[in-house]
């Protein structure tokens, strides 16, 4: 009886009893179009895992690693591919250390290489599932921290991991010298970013919309940044102190509602191609089969501001304690969507938008100490 009265009152007043609300983009996340205004350095489909190893800028595209070189153009300094080498299987993550490059190859293991690939050694660790390594970071020259997004789905199956409400991610500490690995955290909901800060780690936990901190041994876990309006991804250190946090896709109330409808979600997963699920995406607008199309999203060929947003571009500058300071966005009608990686090089931040297939540059580094 009480429940019926509560539902009737909620319907009358417009309350949401399903828990499908999403925190607003406000304060440090106030909307802007800074990523769309940033200069495009290179158009490269499926660009991912931007890292700076020594003086060399590297990125991955599917099963290849590309070495990038600066080029001068009419719009300033751009990038071009100077060399590419194949890894045989998809590259899911890369991390740069002191003249070392760690490359996670799906289903194969983690390779420790020189930046040019002249030397390469494969590390296979039986307990660590190499099909879903989402992020890595060097604690020192002999210690590598590894985030495994899920032990049930591959890295490219992140949508399935979200829509099946899986929480089977873990964090591992690898001793490169002894070839041993220790799990320091488990039961995480798709850890997709990791960074080392002195004696602690920051880990982005995508499906719980938060960044957590913990000790190098996995102790003292606590929420550093929570209740985010988007899914947090990789984290990169900032040269002036603090961090850069990528959020690869936005949350929206319709997806939050579908996550609570188990039978509907089960039938959707079983009968529909993942590209057309009611789920977040790295890029949208490529097919009329996507959900909520036509007049539901556009009027007079302009995107309605209230229509559901499936993809955006979002990079957040955070301070040393992971508090948000400012952000750089590409909104629903922009074209720098699905940011999955970034790195600082040459006094600017390079941002890799995998969804849109672009590398853009942010020059606002000097004078913005967090």
C-alpha positions as CSV (number, residue, x, y, z in Angstrom):
1,X,0.0,0.0,0.0
2,X,2.8,2.4,1.0
3,X,4.6,1.5,-2.3
4,X,1.6,2.3,-4.4
5,X,1.1,5.7,-2.6
6,X,4.8,6.5,-3.2
7,X,4.6,5.6,-6.9
8,X,1.4,7.7,-7.3
9,X,3.0,10.7,-5.6
10,X,6.2,10.3,-7.6
11,X,4.2,10.2,-10.9
12,X,2.3,13.4,-9.8
13,X,5.4,15.3,-8.8
14,X,7.7,13.9,-11.5
15,X,10.1,12.1,-9.2
16,X,12.4,9.3,-10.5
17,X,12.1,6.1,-8.5
18,X,14.1,3.9,-10.8
19,X,17.5,5.5,-10.1
20,X,18.0,6.3,-13.8
21,X,19.1,9.8,-13.3
22,X,22.5,10.9,-14.4
23,X,24.6,13.7,-12.7
24,X,24.6,16.9,-14.8
25,X,27.5,18.3,-16.7
26,X,28.2,21.2,-14.4
27,X,31.0,23.0,-12.5
28,X,34.3,21.7,-13.8
29,X,32.4,19.7,-16.4
30,X,30.5,22.6,-17.8
31,X,29.9,22.0,-21.5
32,X,32.1,23.5,-24.1
33,X,33.4,22.8,-27.6
34,X,37.2,23.1,-27.0
35,X,38.0,19.7,-28.5
36,X,36.3,20.6,-31.7
37,X,38.2,23.9,-31.8
38,X,41.5,22.1,-31.2
39,X,43.8,21.7,-34.3
40,X,43.7,18.2,-35.9
41,X,47.2,16.8,-36.1
42,X,46.3,13.5,-37.9
43,X,43.3,11.7,-39.2
44,X,43.8,8.0,-38.3
45,X,40.9,5.6,-38.0
46,X,40.7,3.6,-34.8
47,X,43.7,5.4,-33.2
48,X,44.3,4.2,-29.6
49,X,47.0,4.0,-26.9
50,X,48.8,7.3,-27.5
51,X,52.1,7.2,-25.5
52,X,55.4,9.1,-25.4
53,X,58.3,6.7,-25.1
54,X,61.5,8.6,-24.8
55,X,61.2,11.2,-27.5
56,X,59.1,9.0,-29.7
57,X,55.3,9.3,-30.1
58,X,53.6,6.0,-30.5
59,X,50.0,4.8,-31.0
60,X,48.2,1.6,-31.9
61,X,45.7,0.9,-34.6
62,X,44.1,-2.6,-34.4
63,X,47.1,-5.0,-34.5
64,X,49.7,-2.4,-35.5
65,X,51.9,0.0,-33.7
66,X,52.6,3.3,-35.5
67,X,55.5,5.6,-34.9
68,X,54.5,9.2,-35.4
69,X,56.7,12.1,-36.6
70,X,56.0,15.9,-36.6
71,X,55.3,17.5,-40.0
72,X,54.9,21.2,-40.8
73,X,51.8,22.1,-42.6
74,X,49.8,25.2,-43.4
75,X,47.9,25.0,-40.1
76,X,51.0,24.5,-38.0
77,X,52.7,21.4,-36.6
78,X,51.0,18.1,-37.5
79,X,51.8,14.4,-37.3
80,X,52.5,11.7,-39.8
81,X,53.1,8.0,-39.7
82,X,56.9,7.4,-40.0
83,X,56.8,3.7,-39.5
84,X,54.3,0.9,-38.7
85,X,54.9,-2.6,-37.5
86,X,52.4,-5.5,-37.0
87,X,51.9,-7.4,-33.7
88,X,49.8,-10.2,-35.2
89,X,46.8,-9.7,-32.9
90,X,45.0,-6.6,-31.6
91,X,46.9,-4.3,-29.3
92,X,44.7,-3.5,-26.3
93,X,47.0,-1.3,-24.2
94,X,50.5,0.3,-24.1
95,X,52.6,1.9,-21.4
96,X,55.9,3.7,-21.6
97,X,58.6,3.5,-19.0
98,X,62.3,4.4,-18.9
99,X,63.2,3.5,-22.5
100,X,60.8,0.5,-22.2
101,X,57.5,-0.1,-23.9
102,X,54.9,-2.5,-22.6
103,X,52.5,-3.8,-25.2
104,X,49.5,-5.9,-24.3
105,X,48.5,-8.2,-27.2
106,X,45.1,-9.7,-27.0
107,X,45.1,-13.4,-26.1
108,X,48.9,-13.5,-26.3
109,X,50.4,-11.7,-23.4
110,X,52.5,-8.6,-22.6
111,X,55.5,-7.7,-24.6
112,X,58.4,-5.6,-23.1
113,X,60.1,-3.8,-26.0
114,X,62.3,-1.0,-27.0
115,X,60.4,1.9,-28.6
116,X,61.4,0.9,-32.2
117,X,60.7,-2.8,-31.6
118,X,64.3,-3.8,-32.2
119,X,64.2,-5.9,-29.0
120,X,61.1,-7.6,-27.8
121,X,60.3,-10.2,-25.1
122,X,56.9,-11.8,-24.4
123,X,55.8,-12.2,-20.8
124,X,53.2,-14.9,-20.3
125,X,51.6,-15.1,-16.9
126,X,49.2,-18.0,-16.5
127,X,47.0,-16.4,-13.9
128,X,46.7,-13.1,-15.8
129,X,44.1,-13.1,-18.6
130,X,45.7,-11.2,-21.5
131,X,42.6,-10.9,-23.6
132,X,41.2,-7.8,-21.8
133,X,44.2,-5.7,-20.6
134,X,42.7,-2.2,-20.7
135,X,45.5,-0.1,-19.2
136,X,49.1,-0.3,-17.8
137,X,51.5,1.9,-16.0
138,X,55.1,1.5,-14.9
139,X,55.7,2.1,-11.2
140,X,59.5,1.8,-11.8
141,X,61.8,0.1,-14.4
142,X,61.0,-3.3,-13.0
143,X,57.4,-3.0,-11.8
144,X,54.4,-2.9,-14.1
145,X,50.8,-2.3,-13.0
146,X,48.2,-3.8,-15.2
147,X,44.4,-3.3,-15.3
148,X,42.4,-6.2,-16.6
149,X,38.9,-5.0,-17.5
150,X,37.2,-8.3,-17.3
151,X,38.0,-12.0,-17.2
152,X,34.7,-12.8,-19.1
153,X,34.9,-10.5,-22.1
154,X,37.6,-9.3,-24.4
155,X,38.6,-5.7,-24.5
156,X,36.7,-5.0,-27.7
157,X,33.6,-6.5,-26.0
158,X,33.3,-3.7,-23.5
159,X,29.6,-3.0,-24.5
160,X,28.7,-6.6,-23.6
161,X,30.6,-6.3,-20.3
162,X,28.5,-3.2,-19.4
163,X,25.1,-4.6,-20.6
164,X,25.6,-7.9,-18.8
165,X,26.5,-5.9,-15.6
166,X,29.7,-7.8,-15.1
167,X,32.2,-6.9,-12.4
168,X,35.1,-9.2,-13.1
169,X,38.0,-6.8,-13.4
170,X,41.2,-6.8,-11.5
171,X,44.5,-5.0,-10.9
172,X,47.9,-6.8,-11.1
173,X,51.4,-6.0,-10.1
174,X,54.0,-7.6,-12.3
175,X,57.7,-8.0,-11.4
176,X,59.4,-7.9,-14.8
177,X,62.6,-9.3,-13.6
178,X,61.2,-12.4,-11.8
179,X,58.3,-12.8,-14.3
180,X,55.8,-13.0,-11.4
181,X,52.4,-11.4,-11.1
182,X,50.3,-10.7,-8.0
183,X,46.6,-9.7,-8.1
184,X,46.2,-6.7,-5.7
185,X,42.5,-5.9,-6.4
186,X,39.6,-7.9,-7.9
187,X,35.8,-7.6,-8.3
188,X,36.1,-4.3,-10.2
189,X,33.6,-3.1,-12.7
190,X,35.8,-2.7,-15.8
191,X,38.9,-0.9,-14.6
192,X,39.9,1.0,-17.7
193,X,42.7,3.4,-16.6
194,X,45.6,3.3,-14.1
195,X,48.3,5.7,-13.0
196,X,50.9,5.7,-10.3
197,X,51.3,8.6,-8.0
198,X,54.1,8.2,-5.4
199,X,52.9,5.4,-3.1
200,X,49.4,5.0,-4.4
201,X,47.4,4.1,-7.5
202,X,44.5,5.8,-9.2
203,X,42.2,3.4,-11.1
204,X,39.2,4.4,-13.1
205,X,36.3,2.0,-12.6
206,X,34.1,2.6,-15.7
207,X,30.9,0.8,-14.9
208,X,30.7,2.3,-11.4
209,X,31.4,5.8,-12.8
210,X,34.2,6.6,-10.5
211,X,38.0,6.7,-9.9
212,X,39.3,4.9,-6.9
213,X,42.7,5.2,-5.1
214,X,44.6,2.4,-3.4
215,X,48.1,1.6,-2.2
216,X,50.6,-0.2,-4.4
217,X,49.7,-3.4,-2.6
218,X,45.9,-2.8,-3.2
219,X,45.3,-1.7,0.4
220,X,43.4,1.5,1.6
221,X,40.9,1.5,-1.3
222,X,38.7,4.6,-1.3
223,X,36.7,6.7,-3.8
224,X,38.8,9.6,-5.1
225,X,36.2,10.8,-7.7
226,X,32.7,9.5,-7.8
227,X,29.2,10.0,-9.4
228,X,30.6,10.9,-12.8
229,X,28.2,11.7,-15.7
230,X,30.4,9.6,-18.1
231,X,32.4,6.4,-18.2
232,X,36.0,7.2,-17.1
233,X,38.8,5.6,-19.0
234,X,42.6,6.0,-19.2
235,X,44.6,8.4,-17.0
236,X,47.8,10.2,-18.0
237,X,50.1,12.1,-15.7
238,X,50.3,15.9,-16.3
239,X,53.8,17.5,-16.4
240,X,52.7,20.4,-14.1
241,X,51.3,18.0,-11.5
242,X,48.0,16.2,-11.4
243,X,46.4,14.1,-14.2
244,X,44.5,14.0,-17.4
245,X,41.4,11.8,-17.4
246,X,39.6,10.5,-20.5
247,X,35.9,9.7,-20.4
248,X,35.2,7.6,-23.4
249,X,31.4,7.7,-23.5
250,X,28.6,9.6,-21.8
251,X,25.9,8.1,-19.5
252,X,22.3,8.8,-20.3
253,X,19.0,8.0,-18.5
254,X,17.8,5.6,-21.2
255,X,20.8,3.4,-20.8
256,X,20.5,3.6,-17.0
257,X,16.9,2.5,-17.4
258,X,17.7,-0.4,-19.7
259,X,20.3,-1.7,-17.3
260,X,17.5,-2.2,-14.8
261,X,15.3,-4.1,-17.2
262,X,16.8,-7.6,-17.1
263,X,14.5,-9.4,-19.5
264,X,14.5,-6.6,-22.1
265,X,18.3,-6.4,-21.9
266,X,18.7,-10.1,-22.3
267,X,16.6,-10.2,-25.4
268,X,18.4,-7.2,-26.8
269,X,21.8,-8.9,-26.3
270,X,20.7,-12.2,-27.8
271,X,18.9,-10.8,-30.9
272,X,20.5,-7.5,-31.9
273,X,24.0,-6.6,-33.2
274,X,26.0,-4.7,-30.5
275,X,26.4,-1.7,-32.8
276,X,22.7,-1.1,-32.5
277,X,22.1,-1.8,-28.8
278,X,20.7,0.9,-26.5
279,X,24.2,1.4,-25.1
280,X,26.9,4.0,-25.1
281,X,29.2,4.2,-28.1
282,X,32.5,5.7,-29.1
283,X,30.9,7.3,-32.2
284,X,27.3,7.6,-33.5
285,X,25.4,8.8,-36.5
286,X,27.0,6.2,-38.9
287,X,23.9,4.1,-39.5
288,X,20.1,4.6,-39.7
289,X,19.8,1.4,-37.7
290,X,21.2,3.0,-34.5
291,X,18.5,3.6,-31.8
292,X,16.7,6.9,-31.6
293,X,17.2,8.2,-35.1
294,X,15.5,10.6,-37.5
295,X,12.9,13.0,-36.0
296,X,13.6,11.7,-32.5
297,X,17.1,13.3,-32.6
298,X,17.0,16.0,-35.3
299,X,14.7,18.8,-36.5
300,X,15.5,20.9,-39.6
301,X,18.8,18.9,-39.8
302,X,19.9,20.2,-36.4
303,X,20.5,17.9,-33.4
304,X,17.9,18.4,-30.6
305,X,19.6,19.5,-27.4
306,X,17.3,17.2,-25.4
307,X,17.9,14.1,-27.5
308,X,19.7,11.1,-25.9
309,X,23.5,11.4,-26.4
310,X,25.3,8.1,-27.2
311,X,28.8,9.5,-27.8
312,X,30.8,12.6,-27.0
313,X,34.5,13.6,-26.5
314,X,35.6,14.5,-23.0
315,X,39.0,15.1,-21.4
316,X,39.2,16.3,-17.8
317,X,42.2,18.0,-16.0
318,X,42.4,16.8,-12.4
319,X,44.7,17.9,-9.6
320,X,47.0,15.7,-7.5
321,X,44.1,14.3,-5.5
322,X,42.0,13.6,-8.6
323,X,39.6,16.5,-8.0
324,X,38.4,17.9,-11.4
325,X,39.7,21.3,-12.4
326,X,38.5,21.9,-16.0
327,X,37.5,20.0,-19.0
328,X,37.7,19.9,-22.8
329,X,34.6,18.6,-24.7
330,X,33.2,17.7,-28.0
331,X,29.5,17.7,-27.6
332,X,26.8,15.5,-29.2
333,X,27.0,17.4,-32.5
334,X,30.8,17.5,-32.5
335,X,33.3,15.4,-34.4
336,X,36.0,14.5,-31.8
337,X,34.2,11.6,-30.1
338,X,35.3,8.5,-28.2
339,X,38.5,9.8,-26.5
340,X,40.4,6.8,-25.3
341,X,44.0,8.0,-24.8
342,X,46.2,11.0,-24.4
343,X,49.8,12.0,-23.7
344,X,51.8,15.2,-23.3
345,X,54.5,15.8,-25.9
346,X,56.3,19.0,-27.1
347,X,54.5,21.3,-24.6
348,X,51.0,20.2,-25.6
349,X,48.5,17.4,-24.9
350,X,47.9,15.0,-27.7
351,X,44.3,13.6,-27.6
352,X,43.4,10.4,-29.4
353,X,39.7,10.2,-30.3
354,X,39.2,6.5,-31.4
355,X,35.6,7.0,-32.2
356,X,36.2,9.8,-34.7
357,X,39.6,8.6,-35.8
358,X,41.5,11.8,-35.0
359,X,44.5,13.1,-33.0
360,X,44.0,16.7,-31.8
361,X,46.2,19.0,-29.7
362,X,45.5,21.0,-26.6
363,X,47.9,23.8,-26.0
364,X,46.6,25.1,-22.7
365,X,49.3,23.6,-20.5
366,X,51.5,26.5,-19.4
367,X,50.0,28.7,-16.7
368,X,47.3,26.2,-15.7
369,X,48.9,24.6,-12.7
370,X,46.5,22.3,-10.9
